[in-house]
Amino acid sequence: MFSRQRKGSPLAAIVSYTLPKLHTGKNWYVDFTCYDPAEQKMKRKKYMLDGIAKVTERRKMAADIITSVTQRLRSGWNPWAELSNSRQYAKVDDVINIYVKYLKKLHAAGSIKDSTLVDYNKRLHVLCDYMQNHTLPIMYIYQFNLSYISDFLDYLLLDRDSSARTRNNYKIWLSSFCSWLVEKQYMDANPCERIKTLKEEDKKRSAISSEDLQRINRYLNKNNPYFLLVCRMEYYTFIRPEELTNIRLRDINLKEQKIFVASSISKNRRDGMVGLNDEIVRQMIDLKIFDNDSNDYLFSTGFKPGKKKITTRVLRDHFYKVRTALKLPKTYMFYSLKDSGIRDLANAAGIVVARDQARHADISTTNKYLQGSSLTVHEETKHFEGHL
């Protein structure tokens, strides 16, 4: 899948060494050639035997050298690089393929989500393209070092004209990849720890004004009440879009007005519980949402309950259509509904209530969530009257 055949690569990239051989005559020596990745060519290595007086001892030493060197070459050893263990002589392509299999195993075990696997594979493709087409090829994993990674990040920033945020996200992924390389002893230390994070521009997303929330409400109530329910779920419950596409009807406790966000679908792999607003409950009843099978996804084709899971892109794209129809600012994004909901709930019921509904561990931290399926929810979240 990620094998790289480099255009114009030398024969040495395929035949990386020749076996050692004894030479006799005026001088006795054992020699062989091996590919030097730094100089991109085959180089000869010699072991001189003239210092041994007896011919029988020379032949014995030569045999020992040939046996030892042959075994080491076949295990990946390279005389032009001094490394701490033989794994660091592993071919880059081989290591990448092992990493891909490792990711697939994690995904199959439920340790990483679909979106994470797709994201990692996408970044890996970009890295492999860089290795193949935009730099001198590297053969061994020990060459994947600080300078090489730094050059790759510069390539993203300068040649691909990526933003500082994109470059920083690649650095985070590379650090994860290098941590795996360290764990598997392909590296001694994570070189990404020495690479600085660039200062990022402020996010272009902004919260939606009360007036515009009411415009969205009126427009969708008339044209697409099912997508209005989607927007209200984001605005009132603060459930992340990826989590929202995984919510099933069985996760909703209508009587107690709460939704269970299982660890298997939450971003941080922790169980969570959020309050279900009165307005959402009324709309769900009006739309006969609970007439469907309890195993159905809450939002499927046409944003109605169904068996087929939709992607977050479907949510974003439809929101952009609404934004265009209403001529709203481009800084309004689907995730802006969550920003707006947190703002309005905090103003109406207090920061603590908003914190707990957003599943934040504390007011200043947004990535530490509460645990457990039996967590309580604030009554205020059920009866809070917002603008959407």
C-alpha positions in Angstrom: 0.0 0.0 0.0 2.7 2.4 0.9 5.6 0.9 -1.1 7.7 3.5 -2.8 9.4 2.9 -6.2 11.5 5.9 -6.7 12.0 7.2 -10.2 15.6 7.0 -11.4 16.7 5.2 -8.2 20.1 3.5 -8.7 20.7 -0.2 -8.8 22.2 0.2 -5.3 18.8 1.0 -4.0 17.9 -2.6 -4.9 21.3 -4.4 -4.4 22.5 -2.7 -1.2 25.6 -4.8 -0.7 27.9 -7.5 -2.2 29.2 -10.4 -0.2 32.7 -10.3 1.3 35.5 -12.0 -0.6 39.1 -12.9 0.1 41.9 -11.5 -2.1 45.4 -13.0 -2.1 48.6 -11.8 -3.8 50.9 -9.0 -2.9 48.3 -7.9 -0.3 45.9 -10.1 1.5 42.5 -8.6 2.4 38.7 -9.2 2.6 36.5 -6.7 0.9 32.9 -6.1 0.1 30.8 -3.1 -1.1 27.8 -1.6 0.7 25.5 1.2 -0.2 26.2 4.4 1.7 22.9 6.3 2.1 24.7 9.5 3.0 26.7 9.6 -0.2 24.1 7.8 -2.3 26.6 5.3 -3.8 28.2 1.9 -3.2 31.5 2.1 -1.3 34.1 -0.6 -0.7 35.1 -1.7 2.8 38.4 -3.6 3.3 39.9 -5.7 6.1 43.6 -6.0 5.6 45.3 -9.3 6.6 49.0 -8.5 5.9 49.7 -8.1 9.6 49.2 -11.8 10.2 52.4 -13.7 9.5 51.2 -17.3 8.9 49.2 -18.1 5.8 47.0 -20.6 7.6 46.2 -18.0 10.3 45.4 -15.4 7.5 42.9 -17.9 5.9 41.3 -18.7 9.2 40.9 -15.0 10.0 39.5 -14.3 6.5 37.0 -17.1 7.0 35.9 -15.7 10.3 35.5 -12.2 8.8 33.5 -13.4 5.8 31.2 -15.4 8.0 30.6 -12.6 10.5 30.2 -9.8 7.9 27.9 -11.9 5.7 25.6 -12.6 8.7 25.6 -9.0 9.7 24.9 -7.7 6.2 22.0 -10.0 5.8 20.5 -8.8 9.1 20.6 -5.2 7.9 23.9 -4.0 9.2 25.6 -1.1 7.4 29.3 -0.3 8.0 28.8 3.3 7.2 26.4 3.9 10.1 27.1 3.3 13.7 23.8 2.6 15.5 22.7 1.2 18.8 20.9 -1.9 17.5 20.3 -3.8 14.3 16.6 -2.7 14.0 17.8 0.8 13.1 19.2 -0.7 9.8 15.7 -1.7 8.8 14.5 -0.5 5.4 12.1 2.5 5.5 9.6 0.8 3.3 9.5 -2.3 5.5 9.0 -0.2 8.7 6.2 1.9 7.1 4.3 -1.2 6.0 4.6 -2.6 9.6 3.3 0.7 10.9 0.3 0.5 8.5 -0.5 -3.0 9.8 -0.2 -1.8 13.3 -2.8 1.0 12.7 -5.2 -1.5 11.1 -4.9 -3.7 14.2 -5.6 -0.7 16.5 -8.6 0.2 14.4 -10.0 -3.4 14.3 -9.6 -3.5 18.1 -11.5 -0.2 18.5 -8.5 1.6 19.9 -8.6 4.3 17.2 -11.7 5.6 15.4 -12.4 5.5 11.6 -11.5 9.2 11.3 -8.2 8.7 13.1 -7.2 5.9 10.8 -8.1 8.0 7.7 -6.2 11.0 9.1 -3.1 9.0 9.9 -3.1 7.3 6.5 -3.5 10.6 4.7 -0.5 12.1 6.5 1.5 9.0 5.8 0.7 9.3 2.1 2.0 12.9 2.1 5.2 11.8 3.8 5.7 8.9 1.4 5.1 11.3 -1.6 7.8 13.6 -0.1 10.2 10.7 0.3 9.7 9.6 -3.3 9.4 12.8 -5.2 10.7 15.8 -3.3 14.0 14.8 -1.6 17.0 12.5 -1.9 15.7 9.0 -1.1 16.4 7.4 2.2 16.8 3.7 2.6 17.2 2.9 6.3 15.0 4.0 9.1 18.0 5.6 11.0 18.0 8.2 8.3 14.6 9.4 9.4 16.1 11.8 11.9 15.7 15.3 13.2 17.1 17.0 10.1 14.9 14.9 7.7 11.7 15.5 9.7 12.5 19.2 10.1 13.0 19.4 6.3 9.7 17.7 5.7 7.8 20.1 8.0 9.5 23.0 6.1 8.3 21.5 2.8 4.7 21.5 4.1 5.0 25.1 5.2 6.9 26.5 2.3 6.4 24.3 -0.7 2.8 23.2 -0.1 1.9 26.5 1.4 0.2 24.9 4.4 -0.8 26.9 7.4 1.1 26.9 10.7 -1.8 24.9 12.2 -1.5 22.2 9.5 2.2 22.0 9.9 1.8 21.7 13.7 -0.8 19.0 13.3 1.7 17.1 11.1 4.3 17.5 13.8 1.9 16.0 16.4 1.3 13.0 14.1 5.0 12.6 13.4 5.7 12.7 17.2 3.2 9.8 17.6 4.8 7.9 14.7 8.3 8.5 16.2 7.1 7.4 19.7 6.0 4.1 18.0 9.5 3.8 16.3 11.2 4.3 19.7 8.9 1.7 21.3 9.8 -0.8 18.6 13.5 0.1 18.9 13.8 1.6 15.4 14.9 4.9 17.2 16.7 5.7 20.4 14.8 8.9 21.0 11.9 10.9 19.6 13.4 13.7 17.4 10.1 15.6 17.3 10.6 16.6 20.9 13.3 19.0 19.7 11.1 20.6 17.1 9.3 23.8 18.1 5.6 24.3 17.6 4.8 27.4 15.4 2.6 30.1 16.6 -0.8 29.7 14.9 -3.2 32.3 13.6 -6.5 32.7 15.5 -9.2 30.3 14.3 -11.4 31.8 11.6 -14.5 30.3 13.2 -16.7 32.6 15.2 -19.8 32.2 17.4 -23.2 33.0 15.8 -25.1 36.0 16.9 -28.5 35.7 18.5 -30.1 37.4 15.5 -28.5 35.0 13.0 -29.4 32.0 15.2 -33.1 33.1 14.9 -32.7 33.5 11.1 -31.3 30.0 10.9 -34.2 28.7 13.0 -36.9 30.3 10.8 -35.2 29.2 7.6 -34.8 25.6 8.6 -38.1 25.3 10.4 -39.7 26.1 7.0 -37.3 24.3 4.6 -35.7 21.4 6.5 -36.9 20.7 10.1 -34.8 17.6 10.3 -31.6 19.6 9.8 -32.9 22.1 12.3 -32.9 19.2 14.8 -29.3 18.5 13.8 -28.3 22.2 14.5 -30.2 22.3 17.7 -28.5 19.1 18.9 -25.1 20.8 18.4 -26.2 24.1 19.9 -28.0 22.7 23.0 -26.1 19.4 23.8 -22.5 20.4 22.7 -21.9 16.9 21.4 -19.0 16.9 18.9 -20.0 16.4 15.2 -18.2 13.1 15.0 -19.9 11.9 18.1 -23.2 13.2 16.9 -23.1 11.1 13.7 -22.7 8.0 16.0 -25.6 8.6 18.3 -28.3 6.0 18.1 -31.9 6.3 19.3 -31.1 3.8 22.1 -28.7 6.3 23.5 -31.5 8.8 24.2 -33.4 8.6 27.5 -36.5 10.6 26.6 -38.1 10.3 30.1 -35.1 11.7 31.9 -34.2 14.0 29.0 -30.5 13.0 28.6 -28.2 11.5 26.0 -25.5 8.9 26.8 -22.3 9.5 24.8 -20.5 6.1 25.0 -16.7 5.9 25.4 -16.6 4.0 22.1 -17.7 7.1 20.2 -16.4 9.9 22.3 -13.2 11.7 21.3 -11.4 11.0 24.5 -12.8 7.5 25.0 -14.7 8.3 28.1 -18.4 7.9 28.9 -20.4 11.1 29.1 -24.0 12.2 29.7 -25.6 15.5 28.5 -29.0 17.1 29.1 -31.6 17.0 26.4 -33.3 20.4 26.0 -37.1 20.9 26.2 -37.1 22.4 22.7 -35.3 19.4 21.2 -37.7 16.9 23.0 -40.8 18.7 21.6 -39.3 18.7 18.1 -38.4 15.0 18.3 -41.9 14.2 19.2 -43.3 16.4 16.4 -41.0 14.7 13.9 -42.0 11.2 15.2 -38.3 10.4 15.7 -39.0 7.6 18.2 -41.3 5.8 15.9 -38.1 4.3 14.4 -36.0 1.3 15.5 -34.0 2.0 18.6 -30.8 0.7 16.9 -31.2 3.4 14.1 -28.7 6.2 14.0 -30.4 9.5 15.1 -29.2 11.2 11.9 -29.0 9.2 8.7 -30.0 9.9 5.1 -31.9 13.1 4.8 -31.0 13.8 8.5 -33.7 11.4 9.5 -33.2 8.2 11.7 -31.9 5.3 9.7 -29.5 2.4 9.4 -26.9 4.2 7.4 -24.3 6.3 9.2 -23.5 9.7 7.7 -20.2 11.6 7.9 -19.5 14.9 9.5 -18.8 16.3 6.1 -22.5 15.9 5.2 -23.3 18.0 8.3 -20.7 20.7 7.4 -21.7 20.8 3.7 -25.4 21.3 4.4 -24.6 24.0 6.9 -22.6 25.8 4.3 -25.6 25.7 2.0 -27.7 27.2 4.7 -25.1 29.8 5.3 -25.0 30.7 1.6 -28.8 30.9 1.3 -29.0 33.3 4.3 -25.8 35.2 3.2 -24.2 34.7 6.6 -20.5 35.4 7.4 -18.0 32.7 6.3 -16.7 32.6 9.8 -19.9 30.8 10.8 -19.2 27.0 10.6 -21.2 24.0 11.8 -19.0 23.9 14.9 -19.9 27.5 15.6 -23.3 26.2 16.9 -21.4 24.6 19.8 -19.5 27.8 20.5 -22.7 29.7 20.5 -24.5 27.3 22.7 -21.8 27.3 25.4 -21.8 31.1 25.3 -25.6 31.4 25.7 -25.9 28.6 28.3 -23.1 30.1 30.4 -24.8 33.5 30.2 -28.2 32.1 31.2 -27.3 29.4 33.8 -23.7 30.0 34.7 -20.3 28.8 33.7 -20.4 25.6 35.8 -23.6 24.4 34.1 -22.1 25.1 30.7 -18.8 23.3 31.7 -20.7 20.2 32.8 -22.9 20.1 29.7 -19.8 20.5 27.5 -18.2 17.6 29.5 -15.2 19.8 30.4 -13.2 18.7 33.4 -12.8 22.3 34.5 -13.6 25.7 33.3 -10.2 26.3 31.6 -9.7 22.9 30.1 -11.6 21.6 27.1 -10.1 18.2 26.6 -10.7 16.5 29.9 -14.2 15.0 30.2 -16.2 13.4 33.0 -16.6 9.6 33.1 -19.4 7.2 33.6 -22.8 6.4 32.2 -24.6 7.3 35.4 -23.5 10.9 35.6 -26.1 13.4 36.5 -27.1 16.4 34.3 -28.1 19.9 35.4 -31.9 20.6 35.3 -31.1 23.9 33.8 -29.9 22.3 30.5 -33.3 20.7 30.1 -35.2 24.0 30.3 -32.8 26.6 29.0 -34.4 28.7 26.3 -31.9 29.6 23.7 -32.2 31.4 20.4 -32.2 28.6 17.9 
